[in-house]
Amino acid sequence: MIRVTIELRKLTARDGRDVYDMLQEMPPMENGFQNGLNGRTYAEFREWLEQCGRIERGEGLEDWMVPQTVYWLYADSVPVGFGKLRHRLTDRLRVEGGHVGYSIRPSRRGEGHGKRLLELIRREAEAMGIERLLITVQSSNAASIAVSAGNGGVIEKVDGGRHYIWVESKNED
């Protein structure tokens, strides 16, 4: 069995071309997950990194926004996915968005990275004192529903083409 080294890295202003290249491979919108960096220049990527730092600190938020932390998932030192952990919910996020959004690089899907990314984000949430995570998933996205289930997710309801899944941040396994 080949062993893969997995690492979750928090976004920093020093992130570079490897992350940028991954974001160019990921669609701009897929299953409700927005990647606003697809098709953007490297300079725009650098500005976005700075903006994400401000959002995490709660600076300059629009009224619908909350602080969030962005993470990169690396497998053997190559970025394979990214996730967002919102620090709290608003009424809007309770309907669409939830606490967590994530995506895996298309060329690395089917390798279990989604499940691992959510597992690691759960740990980060626990460290922040977030006890339960709401994940809203389009009902057509069977892979993400399975990832949530694989992390102990419990479907609260299915409404309007969306699954509302709660995942305990503390792993009981």
N, C-alpha and C positions, 0 to 999 in steps of 0.2 A: 504494500500500500504506500502510495506517495503521500508524504506529509506536506501540507501547505501551511505556511506561517500567515496567520490572520492578525491584522492590527486595525484598530479603530483610531483614527486621528482626528482631532478637532481642527476645524478650519483655522488657518492663520493667514496673515497678510503675506507671508513668505511662500505660500503654496505656488507651485509652478506649472511648467508646461505639461507634465504628466497628467495633472488634474484637468487642465484646460483641454487636452486632447480627449480625455474620457468624456468630458461634457459635450464636445463636438460630436461624439459618436452617439450620444443619447438624444432621442427625439425631443423637440421643443415641448410637446404635450403628448402624454401617453397615459391612459387610464386615470386621468385626473391629476397626474403629477406634472407640474410645470418645470421646465428647464429653460429659463430665460437666457441662458448663455449659448445655446445652440445657434451657430451662425454669427456670433459676436466676435469682435477682434480680441486679440490677446490683451491689448490695453484696456478694453472694456471689462474683460475678466478681472484684471488687476483692480480696477475701480470697484467692481462687484465684491471682491474680497474685503475691501475696506468697508463697504456698506454693510456687509454681513456682520462685521465686528461691531458696528454701531447698533445694529438691530439687536444683537445679543446683549449688549449693554443697556438696551431700552432707550437709546437715543434717537430722536427724530422719528418716532413711530407715528404712522397714520392711525386714526381712531379705531380702525378695524384690526390693527396689527398687535402682536404680543412679542415679547422677547423670544428668540429662538436660537438654538445652537445648531450649526451645520457640522456634520461629520463625514469623513471619507473612510470607506472600507478599503483596505489594502490586502491583497493576497500575494505573498512573496514579493513584496515591495512594489507592486503594480496596483494603481487605483482601479477598483472593480465596481464601486457603487458609492452612492451618497445618500445621506438621510438628514432630515430636519427634525429636531425635537423642540416643539413649542412648549414654553415653560408653564403655560396655563391655557385655559380655554375661554373663549368668548361665546356668545350665543351663535355667532356665525360659524365658528370653528366646530361647535357641537353638531352642526348640520353638515358641513363640508370641510374637511381638512383634519380635524382631530388634533391629537398631540403629535402624531408622527406621520411623516411622509418620506418615502424612500424610493429609490430606483437602482436597478443594477444595469451595468453596461451591457448592451445587447450581445456582444461577443463573449460574455462571461456568464450568461444566464444558464440555468439548469445545472449549476454546480453547487447549489446549496448556499450561495452567498446571501440571498435575501433573508433566509431564516437566521443566519449568523449575524447579519447586520441588525435585524430587529432585536435579537438577543442582547447584543452589545449596547444598543440604544436603551433597552430596558434597564440595564445596569446603570447607565448614566442618569436615567430618570430617577432611579432609586436613590442615587447619591445626591440628587437635587431635592429629594423629599417628595417627589411625585409618586404617589402610591399606585395609581391605576392610570393606564394609558388608553385613550379612545383612539381607535383607528377606523377611519371611514374608508370603505373600499367599494368601488363600483362593482355591482353584482356580476358583471361580465368578466371581472378580473379574478379568475379561479386561482391563479398562482399566488396572488397576495392574500386571498382568503385562506389558502393552505398555509402560507407563511405565518399568518396570525394564529391559526389553529395549532401549528407546530410550536408556537411560543405560549401555549396555554390560553389562547384567546377564546372568549365566550361571546357568541353572537347575541346581542341584546335585542336587535330587531333588524328587519329588512324593510326598507321603505324608499319609494321613489327611485328604484334601481340602485340602491346603495345598501351595503351591509354596515351595521354599526357594531363594532367588535371592541370589547374591553379586554385588556391584557394587564395582569398584575405586574408591577415593575419588579417585585421581588420574586425570584425564581424559587419555587417550592421543590424543584427536582433534586 
